[in-house]
Amino acid sequence: MTHTPRSARIKAGSATAADRAYSHVKERILSGDLEGGVLVSEGEIADTLQMSRTPVREAFLRLQTEGWMKLYPKRGAAITPIKPREVEEVIEARALVESHAVSALAARPERAAGLAAHLRPIIDRQSQAADADDLPGFAVADADFHAEIAAASGNELLIDFYRGLRDRQRRMTRDSVQRSPDVRDRILDQHRRLVELIAAGDADGFRTEIGRHLTDIHRG
């Protein structure tokens, strides 16, 4: 029988707790529960999750490395606000990847029609979230909608790259909707227009519309 050393078991348990703390805090950032500029302490998170501060400290260090927060010794950590440059870069990257994906479908009407069919139920889910005033659910559906378009490229490198933008996209969408409640209706209307362009195989029209959509929603 193989025995795992006690030190290894402790380390594995700590890593699990740190992962749990990381996921908890990051989800609160993405959902808007922890806004940019808010100061959060290790003790607060440790008490909420009923764990020691050590795994929380590990989670905070990881979140700082990824740019979600900035640590201040003996004070806690401040949630990093969304920066204007971040918004511009995410908009540009998303528009490029999604336009490429739709261009790849232009000569394959059956695939374009299939993508449109996958997107319509996501819009319905997003509309239901809007009606229920479920902002986190609305933002998740928004991310799912655009990820489905990016995945249609079939390019695994681009798909992985786009997946890395998902968390920033969710946070930006939530922030945009909070600034202006009518943004939800605009997003839904524009998503329906994007689906029409995809179904029609209009890659040029999609390229123009996706740029307008992202600019209108996130720079407005």
N, C-alpha and C positions, 0 to 999 in steps of 0.2 A: 504494500500500500504506500502510495506517495504522499508525503506530508508537505504542505506549503508552510514555509517558515513564518513565524508569527509576525516578523517585521514586514513581510510581503503582504500578509493579510491586512495589516493596519494601513499600509500604503494604498492597497486596492480600495479599502473602505473609505479612506480619505478622498481618493480620486472620485469615487461615486458621489460622495457628499459635495465635493467641489463642482462636479458636473451639474448636480441638482441646483446648487446655488446659482451657478452660471445661467442655467436655463430659466430659472425663476426671475432673476433680475433682468435678463435680456428681454424676456417676454413682457415684463412690466414696462420696459423702455419702448418696445415696439407697439404695445397697445395704447401707450400714452398715459399710463398710470404714473410713470416717472417721467416728467417733462424735462426738457433741456434746461440746465441751470439748477435743477433741484439737487440738494445735498442729501445723500443717503449714507447711513453708517453701517459698519460691519455688525454692530450689536443689534441694530434693528432687523437686519436680514436674518442673523443667527437666531434671534428670538422667534421670528415668524416661522422659520423652517425647523426650529427646535434642534439646532446643531451648534457645535462650537464655532468660534470665530475663525479658526484656522482654515477650513475649507472655503469659508466666505472670502477670506483674504486672497486665497488662490483664485477664486472666481473673479474678484475685483481686478486682480493683476491681468488676467486674461482679457477682461472687458476693456481695460485701459489699453492693452496692446492692440486690440481690434478697433480702438477709437471711439468706443461707446461711452467712456467715462474718463475722468481725470482724478487721480488720487491726491489727497492732501493729508499728510501725516498728522495723526491725532485729531483730525476733523472729520474724515470720511471721504466720500467720493462725490464729485459733481457730475451730473449727467451732461454729456456733450450735446450742445444744441446742433440742429441741422444747419450746416454752413451754406451760404449762397453758391460757393464754388462746387460743393458736393452736389447740389441740385442740378447745376449746369452739366456737370460731368455725367451724372446718372441719366439725365434726359438724352444727352448726345449718344451715350452707349446703347441705351434701350432702343432709340429710334433706328440706329444703324443695324442692330441685330434683328429687330422685328421686320424692318424693310427688306433685309436680305432674305429672311425666311419666306415672306410673301412673294418676292421675286422668283424664288426657287419653285413656287407652286404655279406660277403664271401659265406655264405650258402644260400643266396637268390638271385640267378642270375637275376630275374626280377627286383628287386630293384636296383641292381648294374647297370643294363642296363638303368634303368630310370634315375639314377643319372648321368650317362655318357651323356645321351641325354640332360639333363638340363645344363650340363657344356659346351658342344660344342658351343652353341650360345654366351655364356659369353666369350669364347676364341675369337670368331669372333668379338665381340664388343671391346675386348681388342686390337685385331689386327688393327681394324679401328682407335682406339685412337692412336695407335703407328704410323700409316700412317699419321695421321693428326697432329702429334707432340703434342698431347693433353696429357700432363703428368698427370694432375689431374685426367682426365677421365681414363687413363691407370691404375692409382693406385686404383681408385674406382672399376674398373672391376676386378683387381687382388684380392681385398678384397672380392668382391662378389663371385669369383670363390672358394676361400678357405672357405668362410662361408657356401657355399652350401654343401661342403664336410662335414664340421663339423656338419651341421644340419642333415645329413643323419644318425647320431647316434641315433636320436630319444630321447636322454637323455637331458631333459630340463635344468638340472643343468649345464651340460657341454656346451650346446648351449649358455646359458646365460653367462657363463664364457668366452667362445670364443668371444662372441659379445663384451665383454669388452676389447678385444685385438685389435679390428678393427681399432681404430684411430692410435694406435701405428704401426700397420701393414701398414696402408696407408702411414704414414710418413716415415717409413723405406724403403718401396718400392720406393717412390719418391726420397729419398736420394740415394739409390743404383743406380737408373737409371741416376740421375744427375752426379754421379761419373764416370759412364761408359755407354755411349749411346748403346753399343752392348748388354747390359743387357736385353733390351727389347726383342730382338730376342731370347735370351737364355731362358727367362721366357716363351715365347710363345711355344717354342719347348718342354720345360720341362713340361708345362701344358698339351700339347697334349700327351706326354708320360704317365703322371699321369692318364689321362682319359683312355688310352688304358689298363692300369693295372687295373683300376676300372672295366671297361667293361669285362675284362677277369676274374674277381674275384680273382686276385692275391694280396692278402693282404700282404704277405711277401715282394713281389716285391715293392708294394706301400710303405711299411714302409721304405725300403732301399732308394727308389727314393725320397720320400718326405724329408728325412733327407739330402740327397745330394742337392736337389733343394734349400732348405732354406739356407743351409750353403753356397752354391755357390753364391747365389744372395745377401745375406746380410753380409757375411763375406769377400767376395771377394774384 
